[in-house]
Amino acid sequence: MSGRTKAFAAVDLGASSGRVMVGRVGRDLLDLTEVQRFPNRPCRLPEGLRWDILALYSGILDGLRAAGPVDSVGVDSWAVDYGLLDADGNLLGPPVHYRDSRTEGVAERVWEKIPSERLYAETGVQYAPFNTLYQLVAAQGTAQLAAARRLLLIPDLITYWLTGEQGTEVTNASTTQLIDPRTGGWAPGVAEAVGVDLGLFAPLRRPGDPAGTLLPHVREYIGASAPVPVTAVGSHDTASAVAGVPAGRGERYAYICTGTWSLAGLELEAPVLTEASRAANFTNELGVDGTVRYLRNIMGLWLLQECMRAWGESDVVGLLRKAAEAPGLRSVVDASDTAFLAPDRMPERIAEACRSTGQPVPSTRGETTRCILDSLALAHRRAIDEAQRLADHPVDVVYMVGGAARNALLCRLTADACGLPVVAGPVEAAALGNVLVQARAYGLVEDRAAMRELLARTQPSRRYEPSGDRAAWDAAARRIEA
């Protein structure tokens, strides 16, 4: 690799905020700067919960303008949601939010057409009520779906607006429950069984593929004087975050990608499609270079975010301090339970879950916060323990990346619960993974291992060694597994 340095813009959209970051990459350089951050606030319309996709796109354009000259742009976002386009390529309406209630009861209708066992054997995707497959079945019979001529997942929709070119990036497509993880292509038998037209989807792209260049009016708005390429990255933010894990060559590791959700699991070379894996509700989603993200979805910091919204509280540092002072493992809840999926009344729902399992009900904000953090650590432990067993893939260390990597209490609790060292950082793993896939496409990084070596050399991290007695965690687990 030469001494060249290039700049790459990473558009990274999360469930609660979006950001545009600029990464500068060279032989021993990986420098990331945030140039624009903007809120992601869904709208509750008469027809249901919707994403404010126009506000997000405006934030992206302003961010690209603030970024200055870059050599390429890559886009990643959350999974499963999509926009529908008409025959002229115009958006038919704001994309439906995955927390919308329209998919309630839809899974049972789907399983009447294709048993859940076959669905898992062919797609490897865990059951979640908001999977794209269930969203599309819920939309059947609507005027909007009838008028649609193209479906674009959220990062592909943004890329289309930036470039005028349509594609379906495969790491995000693998969350739709319409992809065969063994081949990396569509699963036509599944689509046919439930009446989904695969012709709605644009051709598949893979991380590193060219995705067009910025349209002239976009270039004019952001002040770009020359053509700016857009490069496909791991467009599911978790795929980019896993690419941003700074693991060493040959290291046996698990990862936890944290934020609104916690995604805990392993990076594998092949999917695990056994009945035991289905029963444990693990998912097989595609990663960079055809790898498999074998993981479980856990509610994550959504639980705390919703409590803080209900309390009108903005001082997260103060809450964490109070949580550290509260008794540990006094009360825990199942942080993988879909009962916590919907917004509103989160403190009351946590209290109800504690009461129903015969545990003390948290009486202060500090106690509720400690309950959430203990519960997340317990869910992290359970997911990593089960992933190792189901995949026959033991690990020696856990990498925690994303927003919670700066939450020292949660990192320490996770190390204690798992009985394994936790290496925390980088916080902006998704943006870094996004940047590095672009950098590799431009010849600045040789391969995935070299990407991770560069991360380890340039990005700060903190290691937490396990302490305490795992028996206390075993006892806490039994309270919610009974």
N, C-alpha and C positions, 0 to 999 in steps of 0.2 A: 504494500500500500504506500502511496506517495505521501508527501507532506501537504497535500491539498487540504483545504478547509471549505466546507459548504454549509449553507444555512437551509434549514427545513422548517416549514410551518406545520405544527400539529394542531388540528382542530379536534378537541376532545370534549365530547358532550356527555355529561353525567345526568342522573335523574334529578338532581337538585340544582346543578349549575353547569354552565359551559365555559370553556376557556380556549384561547388561542395562545399557544406556546411557540417559541422559536428555539430550535436546537441547532447548535453549531458543532460540527463533527469533523475531527481530524484524527491523526495517528494516535495521539494520546489526549485528545480533547473530546469531551462530551459536556457541553455547557447548555443548560436549559433556562430560558427566561420567559416568565409569564408576561404577555403584552396586553391581554384583555381577558377579563372575567365578567360573566354576566349571569343573572339568575335564570333558572329554568322553572317557571311557575306555570303549572297546568291550569286550565280554565274549566270550570263546571258550567257547561251549556245546558239548555233544556233537554237536549238529547243525551247528555252524559258527560263524562270526564274526557277532556281533549288536551293535546299538547299545543302550546302556542308556538307553532313551528315558524311563523313569520318573525316573531321576536327573536327566536334563536338564530335564524338566518341573518337578521340585521346585526346581531351581536357578532356573528362570524365575519361578516363583511367589514365591520368596524375594526375587528381584531386583525384581519389581514391587512387593512390599511395601516394600522399601527405597527405591524410587524416589519414594514420596510421590505427591501428586496430579499427574496428567497429563491432557492433553486428548485423547490418542489413543495407541494401541499399534500397532506394526507388527512383523512377524516375518519374518526371512530366515534361510536356512540353506544348507548345501551342497546339491548337486543329486542327482538320479537315484534316491535311495532313497525308500522308501514304507512305510506301514503299511496293513494290510488289516483291514477292519472286518466284523463279522458283521451279520445282519439287524437286530439290536438296537443297532447302532452301537458295539459293544464291540471293542476291539483283539484280534485273534486271536493275536498273539504279538509278541515284540520284532522290530523291523525288521531285515532282513538288511543287513549292512555291505557296501558296494560292493567292498571288498577280499576278500570271501569267494570261495572257489574254485568256487562252484557254476556260474559262467558259463563255465568253461573248455571250449572246443570248441563252445559254443553258436552263436557267430557263423557258423561253417561250416554248421550246420544251417539257420540262418535264410537264408543266401545261396542255399541250394538251393531255397527257396520264393520268394524275391525277390532277384534279383541285387544285389550291393552297389552297382553303378552306378545302378540304378533307385532303390534305397533312398536314396542320396545325392541324386539328382535331385529326389526328392519331399519329403525332410526336411532336407537340407543339414547333417546332423549327422555329425561325424567318427566314425570307428570308435574305440570304446573298449570293452573287453570287459565293462564294468560298466554300459553304457547300460541304462536301464529296460526297453527293448524286449527285450534279451537276458536280463535278470533275469526278466521275465515268461514268456518262453519256457522258461527253466530251471525255473520253478515249475510249468509245466503238468503235470497229473497228480497234484499233491500235494493232500492233504486240505485244507490251509489255503486254497489258492487256490480249491478247489471250494466251500468254505464262505463265501468272501468275497462281500460284496454292495457293497462300496465300497473304492476305493483312494484314499488321500490321501498326497501327497508330504509330506515331513517338515514344512515350515513350515505346510502346510495342515492337517496332523494337530494341530499345536500350536494353531493358530487354532481348530480345531474343539473341542478340549478347553477353550479359553478362552471360546468363545462359544456352542457348540452348533450352529453353522452350518457347512455344508460347501461348499467351493468349490475350484477348481483354478486357482491363479494362473499366468498364461501365461508369464512369463519362465522359471519353473522347469519348467513343462510342456514348454517347447521343448527341454529337454535329454533328454526321454524317447525321442526319435526316433519320435514319433508325431504331431508337429505339422508342418504345412506353413508354412514361414517366409514364404511369399509372401502368404498369407491371414491368418496368425495363428490359424487354426482347425485342427481335427484333420485327419489324413491317413487317411481311412477305408480307402483301398485298401491302404495298408501294414498297418494293423491286421488287415484281413480276410485278407491273404496269410499272416500268421503266426499267426492264430488268437487275437488279443487282442481282448477284449470292451471296446470303448470305453464301454459302459454302466457299467463299474466306476468311471469318473471322474465327479466332481461337475462342475457347470457351470463354464465358464471365467470367471475374473476378471482384471482388468487393474490395474496399479499406479494407486492413487488411488481405486479402488472401495471402497465401504463393505463391511466383512466381518463386521458384527454388533457386539454389545456384550458386555462381560464378564458371564458368568453370575452369578447372585446369590451362590452359594457362593464363587466366585472373588473377587468384590468384598468379601465378608465377610473372607476370608483376608488380602487385601492391605490392608484398612482403607479402601477407597474408599467414600465416603458418597453419591456420585452415580453415575449410569450412566457407563461409560467406553467410548467407541467403539473398535473395532479397525478399522484401515484397511489394505487390501491395499497392499503396497509391491512393489518388485522383489524377490520372495521368494527368488530365487536370489541368494546373497550376491554373486556376481560382477556381476549386473545392478545391485544397489545400489552396489557399489564403482565401477562404470563411471559411474553417476550421480553419484558422489562425486569424479570427476576434475575438478580446478579449471582446465580449459582455457578459454582466452578465445574470444570470438565470432570465428568465421572461422579460428581457428588450425588448422593442419594437424598433427595429432598422432597418435601411437600411444600405447597404454597397456599397462602390465604390472601386473596385480593379483596381489599376492604374499601368500604365506602357506604353508600346507602344499603348495599347488599354486602355480605361476606360470601365469597366463592372459595371453598376450601377443597383441595384435592391434589391430584398428581398430573404430571405431563407424561403421557405414554406414547408408544409407537403404534399401538393398535387398540381398538375399542374393546370394552368388556361388556358383552351382550348377554350375560347369563341371567337366569331367572332370579338368582340371589341378588344380583346387581339391580334388577328392576324393583324387586321387593324393598331394597334399601333406598330406592329413589335417587340413584346416582345418574348423572347425565354424561354422555360422550359427545362433546362438541369439538369441532375442528379448530386447530391452532395453526400457527405459522409453520410452514414446511410440511404440512400434512400430519402434524402431530395431533394427538387427541387430548383435550382437556377433560380429564375424568374428575368430576367434582360434584359437590352438592351445594345447592343454593340455601343460604341462611339469611334471615331477615336483616342482619347487620345493623349499622348505626341508624337505620330507619326507625328503630324502636325508640332511640334516644331523641332523634330529630322530631318525631311526632310528639313525644312527651314535652320537649322544650316548646314546641309550637302551642300545645295545649296550655302550658304554664305561662306563656308569654315571657319565656326566659331566654336570654341571649348569652349569659356568662357560662360558657361550657367549662372554662378553667375552674371556676368556683364549684360547679357541680362535680367535677372530677375530684377536686380536693375533698369535698364532703363525702363522695363515694369511697375514697381511700380511707376515710375515718370510720365508715360504717362497718359493722361486722360482716365478714365474708361468708358466703354460702348459706346465709340465713334463709333466703328464699330464691328459687330459680324457676324459670319457665322454659318451655321448649321453643327455642328461637328459630326452629325450622317450621313451626306450625303456621299454616295458612290462615289461621284465625287472626293473625297479626298483619295480614296483607293490606287490608283496607285502611284508609286514613280515618282520623278522628277517634276521640275517646281512648287514646292509648294508655294513659295512666290507669284508667278504670279497668280496661281489659287486662292489663298486667295484674292488677289487684284481684280481679275475678279469677284469673288462672291460678294465682297463689292460693286463694281461698278454696278453690275446687280440688286442689291437691293436698289440702290440710296443712299448708305452710303459713307462717306469719305473713300478714299483709303489710307491705311497706307503708310506713306512716309519714315519711318525709321525702322530699325530692332527692336527698342524698341516698336514702335507702332504696328508692326506686332505681336510681342510676346504678347503684352497686348491684342490684338484682339483674339489671340489663347486662352489665359487663360480665358478671359471673356466668350468666346464661349464655352469652356469646362465647366465652372461653370454653364452656362445657360443650356447646354445639361444635366449636372448632375441633375439640378433642374427639368427639364422636365421629365427625366426618373423616378426620385423618386416620383414626384407628380403623374404621370400616373400609376406607379406600385401600389401605395397605393390605388388609385381609382379602378383600374381594379381587384385587388386581394382583395379589401375590407379589407385592412390590414394597419391601420394607424401606424406611427412610431413617436418616440420622439427624435431620435438622429441618426446621420449618422456616420458610421465608414469608414474612408478612409485609406486603406492599400496599400502597394506596393510603388513603386518608388516615386510617387508624394506626399507621406505622408511627405517627407522632403521639399516640395515646399510650404513654408509658405504662399506665395501670393495666390496660387491656393486654398489652404485649406481655407483661409480667404474669398476669393471670393465665394467659394462653400457654406460656412456657410451663407454668406449674401444672395446669390441667393436662397437657399433653405429655409431660415428663420428658420433653425434648427442648434443646436450645431453640430460641426464636431469634432470627436475624431480622430486624425491622428496618425497612427502607429499600428502595426509594419511595417517597411519598407520591411523586408524580410518575409512577411506573407506566401507566397507560400512555401518557404523552411521550415518555422516553422510548417505549417499545414502538410507538408510531414513528418517531423520528428515526430510530435505528433501522427499521425496515426500509424506509426511504433511502437512508444512507447506504444500505447494502445494495439497493437497486442502482445506485450511482457509483458503486465500486469502492466506497470508502471503508467498508467492513466486509470481511471475507465470508463469514458464515454465522450461524446462530451462536455457536460457542464463542466466537470472537466478539460478538455483540455483548455477550454476558461478561466476558473478561474486561471489556471497556467500561461497562457499568460498574464492575467491582473496583476498578482502578480509580474511577472518577466521582462516584456518588457516595455520599456519607451513609453509614448504617450503624446500628447499635445492636449488640448481642445481649440477650437475656438468658441466663442459665436457669434451669428449673430448680425450684426449692420446695420444701414442704412435703407433705404426705399425700400421695395420690388417693389414699383411702378416703379422705374427706371428699374428694371429687367423685369417687365411686358411690359414696353414700348419697351425695346430691343428685347424681344421675338416676339413682333408683327411685327418687321421689317423683320424677316426671316420666319415667319409663314404665311405671307399674300399670 
